Amino acid sequence: MIRLGAIALLSLISPVVAFADDWTDRAFPVKKHDFGTVAVAAKTQFEFPIRNPFREPMHIRDVRASCGCTTPIVKDDYIEPGQTGTLVARFNTDTFRGRKGATLTVVIDKPVYSEVRLRVDGYIRSDMVFHPGAVEFGKIDQGEAKEVSTKVMYAGRNDWKVIEVRSNRPWLLPSIDEVKRTGGRVTYQIDVKVREDAPAGFFQDELIVMTNDRTMPRVPLRVSGEVDSALTISPQAIALGSVKPGESVRQKMILLGEKPFRVKSIEAEGWKVEVDLSGEAKKTHILLPEFTSATDQVGPRKSSLVITTVGEESVTAKALLTADIRDR
């Protein structure tokens, strides 16, 4: 009877044990991150996603770092079933140099006790500094262009150069300018512009500063911001293609609002815009405006399309309108 009882007990707990053997892989789909080569004082961090695979809330009691080069920040200590939380690993580039790495031990005490180890690594080069350490736009009104600058300072080789700055988003436009060079010291200014057609919502990305350093040519620069709009225009970049002076082109547009609205006007500099605006107030408007070039000037043209709503709480939104005006 005792033996049967033990077998029965094992049959009850074995599914839990089997589940416990692999649940951490599901809860922590990413367990390693390499920051690569980063500059001194660069704001460098990575967000580890944590998913709760249980039917009960998961509680993160503590996170220990094996090295002061990395600071763990728990954004969500309680994670509901089926939801995803975040653990931020911040690389302390302002106080550490050289190749660094840390093991982050995540202590979970509910619904089961477990310790999960995460790993971060990177190389903090001492000859290159970003000031400030990231490009932070804050809030931007959708349809408005905004530019923010930072500097990169280098001390070392006389022939060291920044070749270019790369972006993987078409509406995020970086440019580089050498402002000072004295012997082995050089300062560059990096200007980053968010274009008018940036989509609404929060963004966080990296620009890649490409240098002529053969061993470490790529250095990331974090960029973040939030494009805010009570009225969304789709598409944000309206391309009319090749248009003759006086020729009319129709383009479908979708307007989305947080609450019902009516459109008061649609305007674009250098264009005559005709559209039916007699519709009732609603959250979604599908329009087919007709654009006619208002000048005979030929060549590429870029204009801001401005849409204004009716009422005391009038909202203005902008999109980018482009065309190539060609000879008759």
HELIX and SHEET records of a PDB file:
HELIX    1   1 ILE A    2  ALA A   27  1                                  26    
SHEET    1   A 5 LYS A  32  VAL A  40  0                                        
SHEET    2   A 5 SER A 114  HIS A 131  1                                        
SHEET    3   A 5 GLY A  98  LYS A 110 -1                                        
SHEET    4   A 5 MET A  58  ALA A  65 -1                                        
SHEET    5   A 5 TYR A  78  ILE A  79 -1                                        
SHEET    1   B 5 LYS A  32  VAL A  40  0                                        
SHEET    2   B 5 SER A 114  HIS A 131  1                                        
SHEET    3   B 5 LYS A 146  ALA A 155 -1                                        
SHEET    4   B 5 ARG A 185  VAL A 194 -1                                        
SHEET    5   B 5 LEU A 172  THR A 182 -1                                        
SHEET    1   C 3 THR A  44  ARG A  51  0                                        
SHEET    2   C 3 THR A  84  PHE A  91 -1                                        
SHEET    3   C 3 THR A  70  VAL A  74 -1                                        
SHEET    1   D 4 VAL A 135  ASP A 141  0                                        
SHEET    2   D 4 ARG A 218  ASP A 228  1                                        
SHEET    3   D 4 GLY A 201  THR A 211 -1                                        
SHEET    4   D 4 VAL A 162  ARG A 166 -1                                        
SHEET    1   E 3 LEU A 231  SER A 234  0                                        
SHEET    2   E 3 MET A 253  PHE A 261 -1                                        
SHEET    3   E 3 LYS A 282  LEU A 287 -1                                        
SHEET    1   F 4 ALA A 237  VAL A 243  0                                        
SHEET    2   F 4 THR A 316  ILE A 325  1                                        
SHEET    3   F 4 GLY A 299  THR A 309 -1                                        
SHEET    4   F 4 VAL A 263  ALA A 268 -1                                        
SHEET    1   G 3 SER A 248  ARG A 250  0                                        
SHEET    2   G 3 GLU A 290  SER A 293 -1                                        
SHEET    3   G 3 TRP A 271  GLU A 274 -1                                        
END                                                                             
